[in-house]
Amino acid sequence: MTFEQIQTYLTGLDLGDRIYTFEQSSATVELAALAVGCEPCKIAKTMSFMVSDAPILVVLAGDARISNPKFKAQFSQKAKMISPEVVADLTGFPVGGVCPFMAPNGVKVYLDESLKRFDVVYPAAGTRSSAVKLSIEELEQASKADGWVDISKLPEADA
């Protein structure tokens, strides 16, 4: 999948004016937050896993981590991330640029409950140096999500 294809897709949803491209990398939550100018928790990171021998994408808040017990309860197996060597082959996107838009046929996309804390989040737009500003509703529609899951844990607040 190319950036131009993602841009065309998002433009078709009247979201093209929300795409940011950067000269610097936005491939990690921290780098993306610096590039966008937001808190890291508002970066919507897309993680790729193998479930029942098929790839899935899960979009989580930037500060969320996978909860292994919750993942197993949701998907009936332990979390197994896709190895970086084959992420692009299975998802259509490079590591650091995986996004929830235009997933290849058969790749399900899920949104994690950790995102619902925010009005606006910033997922990647298909490259290691891009993002798109979306409301939660827009993210849900643009990703054509297969549903919401609760498979994350958030950092504990300082006491």
C-alpha positions, -999 to 999 in steps of 0.1 A, spaced: 0 0 0 14 34 -8 10 68 9 -8 81 -22 -34 53 -20 -40 61 17 -42 98 8 -67 92 -20 -88 70 3 -88 95 32 -95 124 7 -125 104 -5 -138 104 30 -133 142 33 -103 136 57 -75 144 33 -69 178 48 -61 161 81 -30 143 69 4 154 82 37 145 66 70 151 83 106 154 72 116 135 104 105 100 114 72 95 132 78 57 134 75 54 172 49 68 196 74 93 210 86 105 176 51 108 163 40 128 194 69 152 188 62 155 151 24 161 157 28 182 188 6 162 211 8 140 241 21 105 234 -11 89 247 -30 105 218 -9 87 191 -31 58 179 -5 30 174 -14 1 151 0 -32 163 0 -64 142 -6 -99 155 -11 -134 142 -44 -149 154 -54 -183 142 -27 -181 115 -41 -149 101 -29 -113 106 -49 -88 126 -44 -51 133 -52 -36 167 -52 2 172 -44 13 208 -37 46 226 0 55 226 4 48 263 -15 15 263 3 -18 265 -11 -53 256 -26 -71 285 -18 -108 279 -47 -121 299 -71 -98 282 -57 -107 248 -61 -144 255 -96 -139 267 -106 -120 236 -88 -141 209 -84 -175 227 -47 -175 223 -15 -157 236 -5 -125 219 19 -132 191 32 -101 173 41 -104 136 79 -104 132 92 -71 117 106 -90 87 72 -99 74 50 -70 87 49 -53 53 42 -85 35 12 -93 57 -2 -58 64 8 -38 33 27 -13 55 62 -9 68 71 -12 105 65 23 120 39 31 93 13 4 98 -21 20 98 -57 8 101 -68 21 67 -72 -1 36 -60 -33 53 -55 -61 28 -84 -86 23 -87 -109 52 -69 -87 77 -93 -77 105 -89 -43 122 -99 -38 158 -99 -7 179 -90 -9 216 -110 7 243 -80 27 254 -87 51 226 -121 61 239 -106 85 264 -98 110 237 -118 132 213 -90 132 187 -62 107 180 -34 105 154 -28 72 136 -1 67 110 -11 74 74 8 44 59 44 57 62 71 61 89 67 99 86 30 106 84 -1 109 106 -38 118 103 -59 137 128 -92 119 135 -120 119 159 -128 85 174 -159 82 152 -139 91 121 -112 65 130 -139 39 134 -155 47 101 -122 52 81 -107 20 95 -138 0 88 -131 -16 121 -143 -51 128 -151 -41 163 -139 -27 197 -118 -48 220 -105 -44 255 -70 -60 254 -49 -32 269 -36 -20 302 -28 17 309 2 29 330 -7 33 366 -12 68 378 16 81 401 5 78 437 
